[in-house]
Amino acid sequence: MSFGVPAALWALAAIPMLVVLYLLRVRRREQVVSSVLLWVKSQPSASAFRPSRRIERSLLLLLQIVAAAGLAAALAQPALLGWTAERGDVALVLDASLSMRARDVAPTRFDRARAEARDVLARLGPGHRAALVLAADRPIVLVPPTEDRGRVAAALADARPWDVAGDIRAAVTLAAQLVPGSRGRIVVWTDAARTSVPALPNVAARILGTADANTGIVALRVLRDGQRAQALVRVTNFGRAAVRAPLRITRDGADVYAVTLALAGGESRTVVFPVAAAGAGVLRAQLDVQDALPDDKTAETPLAPAPLPAVLVVGPDDPPLERLLRVAPVSRAAVTRDTDPAAWRGYDVVILDRAATGAVPPGRYLAIGAVPPNLPANPSGTVVAPEIAAWDRRDPMLRFVDFADVHIRQALRLEPEGGRVLAAGPTPLVWAYDERGIRAVVLAFGLADSDLPQHVAFPVLFVNALAWLGGDTADLRAGQTVDISAAGMDRAELLRPDGTQSAVTARDGVFSIPLPRAGMYRLVSAAGERLLPVALGSERAGLIAPGAAVPGPGPSATGSQALARLALWPWFVLGAAAVALGEWALATRRHGGDA
């Protein structure tokens, strides 16, 4: 059973009032006597109003309590959710969008969907299977088809909405593959705020939500231009009615900016203001608006740009590279000739500069003029004076990199298997690899064998490569999974935006961190603390206006199986009225009862 208005159950508080009134009421019974002198000293009124007497058995009081409870239950709009006809395998699809956190349906839209999905699971016939799919920014199969109801119920209890715009259509398509055939049924719970549910014969949709009013922060960034810094905050009114939205910006708790935005229905406004660029700190934006979705009213971002990873250079002296690392925004840098991987612990990226090493363990590597034997680059000899004929300008690692005037005296001849070639001439000259726990960038030539250090492409290429190797966190969004170099550590502590904390174990040399919520994540290990600012998965995630199921050949047209919601409140009203009528008849009858 589910309730349309659970808050109406507070009306049950009227039952104790009925008991109090029953204790305080005057109890008199008509009697024919020969004289009133017998009653003068009895003081009936005082005894009638004595509240401390015990509750006597009374059929009238019981009927009054039943009638009051029936009316309170009717106000809560109870309903049964189940199947109208034959049963079969079922796939339960829950919309995991940010909008499903809206509280216009108590306690939230997602909680209501989860409760109703639990009801459907309980009514599934014996021998039939159930599957559970979460419609996040990409569909996730929480439980494949199984007859184990406890497993599905446990996954339902653990499911949470993400700060993304859920892809309902992709989730329904995936669910149709899990329960194929005419007897397979798909039940979808969504608010359909951004997209409709596909109108398929075996799909039944439950559209949740009533409100459309929501104003939220959709972006918070710090923009730098030399020594100056500006903060950018974007606020969107997703509702139809105009709102006034007070916006407050703080830096480590101290106010730095405040403004009240007047937003028309559907309007977005971007606020830009200067901030002090010196020093670190966290910038926090707070929107003081009361509506159905409180989860998009804050945003945080570090004021200082995230530093590049800690770098260790293994190999002989290389002045151009060492000069670059002294001015590059790396968290720390060191140089060693020790080729033992045990000495590399504590560094995010190891630069193998013309260093002959054995097989390298999982980790992050920039190989210059040398290739570790367990990388499938397959070097075979050298190439004299290769020309960089083409490079992938669309790859983030080659952003703003121009190899047009770069000359190379000699380079290794590579025949890579897998990975991706970023720049090439007669042989691959820049190659990237990310498999088997190793993320690596290989330059087929040494810096001393080229004039690359004399070009602007040199610092740009290396900074881009270090950012990619260390796990670029410049533009993280909810719904992603970010890989952070473990720097040789085995575990770290992760503090999430909701305040929960858990241990993270390194696997293949990285910490893989899923990011279902927007906000500030903090990864703390022996190598230090790293801040991970995460934005909303989509700027449309805050759209909460409920849509509608698309009319078409839905489940009712097939006559086989459909999700039915049977309203029970009319029966509660009729039952309460019948009980009240019976109580009135007993109370007013000529003989018997308390009148």
C-alpha positions as CSV (number, residue, x, y, z in Angstrom):
1,M,0.0,0.0,0.0
2,S,1.2,3.5,-0.8
3,F,-0.2,6.9,0.3
4,G,-0.7,9.9,-1.9
5,V,-0.5,12.4,1.0
6,P,1.4,10.7,3.9
7,A,1.4,14.0,5.8
8,A,-2.4,13.7,6.2
9,L,-1.8,10.8,8.7
10,W,-1.1,13.5,11.3
11,A,-4.9,13.8,11.5
12,L,-4.7,10.6,13.6
13,A,-3.7,13.0,16.4
14,A,-7.4,13.8,16.8
15,I,-8.0,10.3,18.4
16,P,-6.4,11.3,21.8
17,M,-8.7,14.4,21.7
18,L,-11.7,12.1,21.4
19,V,-10.6,10.2,24.5
20,V,-10.1,13.4,26.5
21,L,-13.5,14.7,25.5
22,Y,-15.0,11.3,26.5
23,L,-13.4,11.6,30.0
24,L,-14.6,15.2,30.4
25,R,-18.2,14.7,29.1
26,V,-21.1,14.8,31.6
27,R,-22.7,11.4,32.1
28,R,-26.4,11.5,33.0
29,R,-29.1,8.9,32.7
30,E,-32.8,9.8,32.9
31,Q,-34.6,8.3,35.9
32,V,-38.1,8.7,37.3
33,V,-38.0,9.3,41.1
34,S,-40.5,10.3,43.8
35,S,-38.4,13.2,45.2
36,V,-35.2,15.1,44.3
37,L,-34.3,15.3,48.0
38,L,-32.4,12.0,47.7
39,W,-29.9,13.6,45.2
40,V,-29.1,16.9,47.1
41,K,-26.0,15.6,48.7
42,S,-24.7,13.5,45.9
43,Q,-23.1,16.3,43.9
44,P,-23.5,14.6,40.6
45,S,-21.9,17.4,38.6
46,A,-18.6,17.2,40.4
47,S,-18.3,13.5,39.9
48,A,-19.4,13.8,36.3
49,F,-16.6,16.2,35.5
50,R,-13.9,14.3,37.4
51,P,-11.1,13.7,34.7
52,S,-9.1,11.2,36.7
53,R,-11.5,8.4,36.5
54,R,-10.6,5.4,34.4
55,I,-11.8,4.8,30.8
56,E,-14.8,2.6,30.9
57,R,-15.7,0.2,28.2
58,S,-17.8,2.1,25.7
59,L,-18.9,0.8,22.2
60,L,-19.7,4.4,21.3
61,L,-16.1,5.6,22.0
62,L,-14.7,2.7,20.0
63,L,-16.9,3.6,17.0
64,Q,-15.9,7.2,17.2
65,I,-12.2,6.3,17.2
66,V,-12.7,3.9,14.2
67,A,-14.6,6.7,12.3
68,A,-11.9,9.3,13.0
69,A,-9.1,6.8,12.0
70,G,-11.0,6.0,8.7
71,L,-11.3,9.7,7.8
72,A,-7.6,10.4,8.5
73,A,-6.6,7.4,6.4
74,A,-8.9,8.6,3.6
75,L,-7.2,12.0,3.7
76,A,-3.8,10.3,3.1
77,Q,-5.2,8.8,-0.2
78,P,-4.1,5.2,0.2
79,A,-3.8,3.0,-2.8
80,L,-2.7,-0.5,-3.8
81,L,-0.1,-0.9,-6.6
82,G,-0.2,-4.2,-8.4
83,W,-0.9,-6.1,-11.5
84,T,-4.2,-6.2,-13.3
85,A,-3.8,-9.5,-15.1
86,E,-1.3,-12.4,-15.5
87,R,2.1,-12.1,-14.1
88,G,5.6,-12.6,-15.6
89,D,9.2,-11.4,-15.4
90,V,9.5,-7.7,-14.5
91,A,12.2,-5.1,-14.8
92,L,11.9,-2.2,-12.4
93,V,13.4,1.1,-13.7
94,L,13.9,3.9,-11.3
95,D,14.7,7.4,-12.5
96,A,17.9,8.5,-10.7
97,S,17.8,12.2,-11.9
98,L,18.5,15.1,-9.5
99,S,14.9,16.1,-10.0
100,M,13.8,12.9,-8.2
101,R,15.1,14.4,-5.0
102,A,12.2,16.9,-5.2
103,R,10.1,16.9,-2.0
104,D,6.7,17.8,-3.5
105,V,5.9,14.1,-3.0
106,A,6.7,13.2,0.6
107,P,9.4,12.3,1.5
108,T,10.9,12.6,-2.0
109,R,9.9,11.5,-5.4
110,F,12.6,8.9,-5.4
111,D,11.6,7.5,-2.0
112,R,8.0,7.2,-3.2
113,A,9.2,5.4,-6.3
114,R,11.3,3.0,-4.2
115,A,8.3,2.2,-1.9
116,E,6.0,1.5,-4.8
117,A,8.7,-0.6,-6.5
118,R,8.9,-2.6,-3.3
119,D,5.1,-3.2,-3.4
120,V,5.3,-4.5,-7.0
121,L,8.2,-6.8,-6.0
122,A,6.1,-8.2,-3.1
123,R,3.2,-9.0,-5.4
124,L,5.3,-10.7,-8.1
125,G,4.1,-14.3,-8.7
126,P,6.2,-17.3,-7.6
127,G,8.7,-18.5,-10.1
128,H,9.0,-15.2,-11.9
129,R,12.2,-13.1,-12.0
130,A,12.8,-9.4,-11.2
131,A,15.5,-7.0,-12.4
132,L,16.4,-3.5,-11.2
133,V,17.8,-0.8,-13.5
134,L,18.9,2.7,-12.3
135,A,18.4,5.4,-14.9
136,A,21.3,7.7,-14.2
137,D,23.2,9.6,-17.0
138,R,23.8,6.1,-18.3
139,P,21.7,3.1,-17.3
140,I,23.0,0.9,-14.6
141,V,21.9,-2.7,-14.0
142,L,21.8,-2.9,-10.2
143,V,20.4,-6.4,-10.2
144,P,20.1,-8.7,-13.3
145,P,16.9,-10.9,-13.6
146,T,16.7,-13.1,-10.6
147,E,14.2,-15.0,-8.4
148,D,16.0,-13.8,-5.3
149,R,13.6,-11.1,-4.0
150,G,15.8,-10.3,-1.1
151,R,18.6,-9.3,-3.4
152,V,16.4,-6.9,-5.3
153,A,14.9,-5.5,-2.1
154,A,18.4,-4.9,-0.7
155,A,19.4,-3.1,-4.0
156,L,16.3,-1.0,-3.8
157,A,17.1,0.1,-0.2
158,D,20.7,1.1,-1.3
159,A,19.7,2.9,-4.5
160,R,20.1,6.7,-4.5
161,P,19.4,9.4,-7.1
162,W,22.4,11.1,-8.7
163,D,23.0,14.8,-9.5
164,V,22.5,14.1,-13.2
165,A,19.8,14.2,-15.8
166,G,18.8,10.5,-16.1
167,D,18.5,8.8,-19.4
168,I,15.1,7.1,-19.2
169,R,15.0,6.0,-22.8
170,A,18.3,4.2,-22.6
171,A,17.3,2.6,-19.3
172,V,14.0,1.3,-20.8
173,T,15.9,0.0,-23.9
174,L,18.4,-1.9,-21.6
175,A,15.5,-3.2,-19.4
176,A,13.8,-4.6,-22.6
177,Q,16.9,-6.7,-23.2
178,L,16.8,-8.0,-19.6
179,V,13.2,-9.2,-19.8
180,P,12.5,-10.0,-23.5
181,G,9.4,-11.5,-24.8
182,S,5.7,-10.8,-24.5
183,R,5.6,-11.9,-20.8
184,G,8.4,-9.6,-19.8
185,R,7.1,-6.3,-18.3
186,I,8.9,-3.1,-17.6
187,V,7.7,-0.7,-14.9
188,V,9.2,2.8,-14.8
189,W,9.1,5.4,-12.1
190,T,10.0,8.8,-13.2
191,D,8.9,12.4,-13.2
192,A,9.5,12.6,-17.0
193,A,10.8,16.2,-16.5
194,R,13.2,16.1,-19.4
195,T,12.1,13.2,-21.6
196,S,9.1,11.0,-22.0
197,V,8.8,7.3,-21.4
198,P,8.9,5.3,-24.6
199,A,5.4,4.1,-25.6
200,L,6.0,0.4,-25.9
201,P,3.5,-2.4,-25.4
202,N,5.3,-3.9,-22.4
203,V,6.1,-0.6,-20.6
204,A,4.0,0.9,-17.8
205,A,5.0,4.3,-16.4
206,R,4.3,5.9,-13.1
207,I,4.7,9.7,-13.3
208,L,5.6,11.3,-10.0
209,G,5.6,14.9,-8.9
210,T,3.3,17.9,-8.9
211,A,5.6,21.0,-8.6
212,D,7.7,22.9,-11.1
213,A,9.2,25.6,-8.9
214,N,13.0,25.2,-8.6
215,T,15.8,27.7,-8.7
216,G,19.3,26.4,-8.5
217,I,23.0,27.1,-9.1
218,V,24.1,25.3,-12.2
219,A,27.7,26.5,-12.5
220,L,30.5,27.9,-10.3
221,R,33.9,28.5,-11.8
222,V,37.0,30.6,-11.1
223,L,38.5,32.2,-14.3
224,R,42.1,33.4,-14.3
225,D,43.7,36.0,-16.5
226,G,47.3,36.5,-15.5
227,Q,47.4,37.7,-11.9
228,R,43.6,38.5,-11.9
229,A,40.9,36.1,-10.9
230,Q,37.1,36.3,-11.4
231,A,34.4,34.0,-10.1
232,L,31.5,33.0,-12.3
233,V,28.1,31.9,-10.9
234,R,25.2,30.8,-13.1
235,V,21.7,30.6,-11.6
236,T,18.6,29.2,-13.4
237,N,14.9,29.6,-12.5
238,F,13.5,26.3,-13.8
239,G,9.9,27.2,-12.8
240,R,7.2,29.2,-14.6
241,A,6.8,31.9,-11.8
242,A,9.2,34.8,-11.3
243,V,11.4,34.5,-8.2
244,R,13.8,36.7,-6.2
245,A,16.9,34.7,-5.4
246,P,19.4,36.1,-2.8
247,L,22.9,34.8,-3.7
248,R,25.7,34.8,-1.2
249,I,29.4,34.0,-1.9
250,T,31.8,33.1,0.9
251,R,35.5,32.3,0.9
252,D,36.4,29.9,3.8
253,G,33.3,31.2,5.7
254,A,34.0,35.0,5.1
255,D,31.6,36.9,2.9
256,V,33.0,38.2,-0.4
257,Y,29.9,39.0,-2.5
258,A,26.1,39.1,-2.2
259,V,23.3,40.0,-4.6
260,T,19.6,39.4,-5.0
261,L,18.6,38.2,-8.5
262,A,15.2,38.8,-10.0
263,L,14.6,35.9,-12.3
264,A,11.6,35.5,-14.6
265,G,10.2,32.0,-15.3
266,G,12.8,29.9,-17.2
267,E,15.4,32.7,-17.0
268,S,19.2,32.1,-16.3
269,R,21.5,34.8,-15.0
270,T,25.3,34.7,-14.9
271,V,27.1,36.7,-12.2
272,V,30.8,37.6,-12.6
273,F,32.8,39.3,-9.8
274,P,36.5,39.7,-8.9
275,V,38.1,37.6,-6.2
276,A,41.5,37.9,-4.6
277,A,43.8,35.5,-6.5
278,A,46.4,35.2,-3.8
279,G,46.3,32.2,-1.5
280,A,44.2,29.0,-1.5
281,G,40.8,28.5,-0.1
282,V,37.3,27.2,-1.1
283,L,34.7,29.5,-2.7
284,R,31.2,28.6,-1.8
285,A,28.0,29.9,-3.4
286,Q,24.7,29.7,-1.4
287,L,21.2,30.4,-2.8
288,D,18.6,31.4,-0.3
289,V,15.4,30.1,-2.0
290,Q,12.8,27.8,-0.6
291,D,11.3,25.4,-3.1
292,A,10.7,21.7,-3.7
293,L,14.4,20.9,-4.5
294,P,16.9,22.0,-1.8
295,D,19.8,20.0,-3.2
296,D,21.0,22.4,-5.9
297,K,21.2,25.6,-3.8
298,T,25.0,25.3,-3.0
299,A,28.2,24.9,-5.0
300,E,31.9,24.8,-4.1
301,T,35.2,25.2,-5.9
302,P,38.8,25.7,-4.9
303,L,40.0,29.2,-5.5
304,A,43.5,28.1,-6.5
305,P,43.9,25.9,-9.5
306,A,44.5,22.2,-8.8
307,P,48.3,21.6,-8.9
308,L,49.8,19.2,-11.3
309,P,50.8,15.8,-9.8
310,A,54.0,15.1,-7.9
311,V,56.7,14.2,-10.4
312,L,59.9,12.1,-10.2
313,V,62.4,12.2,-13.0
314,V,64.4,9.0,-13.4
315,G,67.5,9.3,-15.6
316,P,70.6,11.4,-16.3
317,D,70.7,15.2,-16.0
318,D,68.4,17.0,-18.5
319,P,68.6,20.8,-17.9
320,P,65.6,21.8,-20.2
321,L,63.3,19.3,-18.4
322,E,64.6,20.3,-14.9
323,R,64.1,24.0,-15.7
324,L,60.6,23.3,-16.8
325,L,59.7,21.4,-13.6
326,R,61.0,24.3,-11.5
327,V,58.4,26.7,-13.0
328,A,55.6,24.3,-13.8
329,P,52.7,24.2,-11.2
330,V,53.6,20.7,-10.0
331,S,52.9,19.9,-6.4
332,R,56.6,18.7,-6.0
333,A,59.4,17.4,-8.2
334,A,62.6,15.4,-7.7
335,V,65.3,13.8,-9.7
336,T,66.9,10.4,-9.2
337,R,69.0,7.9,-11.1
338,D,67.6,4.9,-9.1
339,T,65.7,2.7,-11.5
340,D,64.2,0.5,-8.7
341,P,60.4,1.0,-8.7
342,A,60.4,0.8,-4.9
343,A,62.2,4.2,-4.8
344,W,59.4,5.8,-6.8
345,R,56.8,5.5,-4.1
346,G,55.0,8.7,-3.2
347,Y,55.1,10.3,-6.7
348,D,52.1,10.5,-9.0
349,V,54.0,10.5,-12.3
350,V,57.4,9.1,-13.0
351,I,59.3,10.5,-16.0
352,L,61.6,7.9,-17.5
353,D,64.1,10.2,-19.3
354,R,66.4,7.9,-21.4
355,A,66.4,5.5,-18.5
356,A,66.8,1.8,-19.2
357,T,64.4,0.1,-16.8
358,G,62.8,-3.3,-16.4
359,A,59.1,-3.9,-16.5
360,V,57.3,-1.1,-14.7
361,P,54.5,-1.7,-12.1
362,P,51.0,-0.2,-12.6
363,G,51.3,3.6,-12.4
364,R,51.6,6.8,-14.5
365,Y,54.7,7.3,-16.7
366,L,56.1,9.8,-19.2
367,A,58.8,7.9,-21.2
368,I,61.2,10.1,-23.1
369,G,63.6,8.4,-25.6
370,A,63.1,5.0,-24.0
371,V,60.3,2.5,-23.6
372,P,59.8,0.1,-20.7
373,P,59.7,-3.5,-22.0
374,N,56.1,-4.2,-20.8
375,L,54.6,-1.3,-22.8
376,P,53.4,-2.6,-26.2
377,A,55.2,0.1,-28.2
378,N,57.6,-2.4,-29.7
379,P,60.6,-0.2,-30.5
380,S,62.9,-1.6,-33.2
381,G,65.8,0.5,-34.2
382,T,65.9,4.3,-35.0
383,V,64.7,6.6,-37.6
384,V,66.9,9.5,-38.8
385,A,65.5,13.0,-39.1
386,P,61.8,12.1,-38.9
387,E,59.4,14.9,-39.7
388,I,56.2,15.4,-37.6
389,A,53.8,15.3,-40.5
390,A,50.5,15.1,-38.6
391,W,49.2,15.4,-35.0
392,D,45.7,15.1,-33.4
393,R,44.8,18.7,-32.6
394,R,41.5,17.5,-31.0
395,D,43.1,15.5,-28.3
396,P,43.2,17.3,-25.0
397,M,46.9,16.4,-24.6
398,L,47.8,18.3,-27.7
399,R,45.6,21.3,-27.0
400,F,47.4,24.5,-28.1
401,V,50.4,22.4,-29.2
402,D,52.0,23.2,-32.6
403,F,54.7,20.9,-34.0
404,A,55.0,22.7,-37.3
405,D,58.6,24.0,-36.8
406,V,59.9,21.2,-34.5
407,H,62.9,19.3,-35.9
408,I,64.1,15.9,-34.7
409,R,67.6,14.5,-35.3
410,Q,66.6,10.9,-34.5
411,A,63.9,8.9,-32.9
412,L,62.9,5.3,-31.9
413,R,61.0,3.4,-34.5
414,L,57.8,2.3,-32.8
415,E,55.2,-0.3,-33.8
416,P,52.6,0.1,-31.1
417,E,49.8,-2.3,-30.4
418,G,46.8,-0.5,-29.0
419,G,46.8,2.9,-27.4
420,R,46.5,6.0,-29.6
421,V,49.1,7.8,-31.8
422,L,49.0,11.5,-31.1
423,A,51.8,12.7,-33.5
424,A,53.5,10.8,-36.3
425,G,55.8,11.0,-39.2
426,P,57.4,7.9,-40.8
427,T,56.9,6.3,-37.3
428,P,54.7,7.2,-34.3
429,L,56.5,10.0,-32.4
430,V,54.0,10.7,-29.6
431,W,52.0,7.8,-28.3
432,A,49.5,7.4,-25.4
433,Y,48.6,4.2,-23.6
434,D,46.0,3.5,-20.9
435,E,45.5,-0.2,-20.2
436,R,46.4,-2.9,-17.6
437,G,46.8,-0.4,-14.9
438,I,49.4,1.6,-16.7
439,R,48.8,5.1,-18.1
440,A,51.8,6.3,-20.2
441,V,52.8,8.9,-22.7
442,V,55.9,7.9,-24.9
443,L,58.0,10.5,-26.7
444,A,60.0,8.5,-29.3
445,F,62.9,11.0,-29.1
446,G,65.0,12.5,-26.4
447,L,64.9,16.2,-25.7
448,A,68.6,16.5,-26.6
449,D,67.8,14.9,-30.0
450,S,65.4,17.7,-31.0
451,D,64.8,21.4,-30.8
452,L,61.4,20.9,-29.0
453,P,62.6,22.7,-25.8
454,Q,63.1,25.8,-27.9
455,H,59.4,26.0,-28.9
456,V,56.3,27.0,-27.0
457,A,55.0,23.5,-27.7
458,F,57.4,22.1,-25.1
459,P,55.9,23.5,-21.9
460,V,52.3,23.2,-23.2
461,L,52.8,19.6,-24.2
462,F,54.4,18.6,-20.9
463,V,51.8,20.4,-18.8
464,N,48.9,18.8,-20.8
465,A,50.6,15.4,-20.5
466,L,51.1,15.7,-16.7
467,A,47.5,16.7,-16.2
468,W,46.3,13.7,-18.2
469,L,48.6,11.3,-16.5
470,G,47.8,12.5,-13.0
471,G,44.1,12.5,-13.6
472,D,42.8,15.8,-14.9
473,T,40.2,17.2,-12.4
474,A,39.7,20.6,-14.0
475,D,36.1,19.8,-15.2
476,L,34.6,17.0,-13.3
477,R,30.9,16.4,-13.4
478,A,28.5,14.2,-11.4
479,G,28.1,10.8,-13.0
480,Q,31.7,10.4,-13.9
481,T,34.4,8.1,-12.4
482,V,37.8,9.8,-12.0
483,D,41.0,7.9,-11.7
484,I,43.6,9.5,-9.4
485,S,47.2,8.2,-9.3
486,A,47.8,6.3,-6.0
487,A,51.4,7.5,-5.9
488,G,52.4,4.0,-4.7
489,M,49.9,4.2,-1.8
490,D,47.6,1.3,-1.0
491,R,44.6,3.2,0.5
492,A,43.2,6.6,1.1
493,E,40.2,8.2,2.8
494,L,37.5,9.8,0.7
495,L,35.2,12.5,2.2
496,R,32.1,13.1,0.1
497,P,30.0,16.2,-0.2
498,D,27.2,14.7,2.0
499,G,29.7,14.3,4.8
500,T,30.1,10.5,4.6
501,Q,33.6,9.1,4.7
502,S,35.0,5.8,3.5
503,A,38.3,4.0,2.7
504,V,39.3,3.8,-1.0
505,T,41.7,1.0,-2.0
506,A,44.2,1.4,-4.9
507,R,43.8,-0.9,-7.8
508,D,46.4,-1.1,-10.6
509,G,48.1,2.0,-9.2
510,V,45.0,4.3,-9.1
511,F,42.1,5.3,-6.9
512,S,39.0,5.0,-9.0
513,I,36.4,7.3,-7.5
514,P,32.7,7.3,-8.7
515,L,31.1,10.8,-8.5
516,P,27.3,10.4,-8.2
517,R,26.8,13.7,-6.3
518,A,27.9,17.3,-7.1
519,G,30.1,19.1,-4.5
520,M,33.5,19.0,-3.1
521,Y,35.2,15.6,-2.6
522,R,38.4,15.3,-0.5
523,L,40.9,12.5,-1.1
524,V,43.4,12.2,1.8
525,S,46.3,9.8,1.6
526,A,49.9,9.7,2.9
527,A,50.9,11.8,-0.1
528,G,48.6,14.6,1.0
529,E,45.0,15.9,0.4
530,R,43.5,16.4,-3.0
531,L,40.3,18.5,-3.6
532,L,38.0,17.3,-6.3
533,P,35.3,19.9,-7.2
534,V,32.4,18.2,-9.0
535,A,29.7,20.1,-10.9
536,L,26.2,19.0,-11.8
537,G,26.1,16.3,-14.4
538,S,23.8,18.5,-16.6
539,E,22.6,22.1,-16.3
540,R,19.1,20.8,-17.0
541,A,19.2,18.3,-14.1
542,G,17.3,20.9,-11.9
543,L,14.3,20.9,-14.2
544,I,11.6,19.3,-12.0
545,A,8.3,20.0,-13.8
546,P,6.7,16.6,-14.2
547,G,5.9,15.4,-17.7
548,A,3.4,12.8,-18.8
549,A,3.5,9.3,-20.3
550,V,3.3,9.3,-24.0
551,P,0.0,8.1,-25.3
552,G,0.3,5.1,-27.5
553,P,0.0,1.3,-27.5
554,G,0.7,1.0,-23.8
555,P,0.1,-1.9,-21.6
556,S,-3.7,-1.5,-21.4
557,A,-4.0,-1.9,-25.1
558,T,-2.5,-5.4,-25.0
559,G,-4.8,-6.7,-22.3
560,S,-2.1,-8.8,-20.8
561,Q,-0.4,-7.1,-17.8
562,A,-0.3,-3.6,-16.6
563,L,0.5,-1.7,-13.5
564,A,-2.6,-0.7,-11.7
565,R,-3.0,1.8,-8.9
566,L,-6.3,1.0,-7.0
567,A,-7.4,4.0,-4.9
568,L,-8.7,2.9,-1.5
569,W,-9.7,6.3,0.0
570,P,-13.3,6.1,-1.2
571,W,-13.8,2.9,0.7
572,F,-12.3,4.4,3.8
573,V,-14.7,7.3,3.5
574,L,-17.7,5.0,3.1
575,G,-16.5,2.9,6.0
576,A,-16.0,5.9,8.3
577,A,-19.5,7.2,7.3
578,A,-21.1,3.9,8.1
579,V,-19.4,3.6,11.4
580,A,-20.4,7.2,12.3
581,L,-24.0,6.5,11.3
582,G,-24.0,3.4,13.5
583,E,-22.6,5.4,16.4
584,W,-25.3,8.0,16.1
585,A,-28.0,5.3,16.0
586,L,-26.7,3.7,19.2
587,A,-26.3,7.1,20.9
588,T,-29.8,8.3,20.2
589,R,-31.8,5.1,20.7
590,R,-34.4,5.2,23.4
591,H,-33.0,2.6,25.8
592,G,-29.4,1.6,26.5
593,G,-26.1,3.2,25.8
594,D,-24.8,6.5,27.2
595,A,-27.0,9.5,26.1
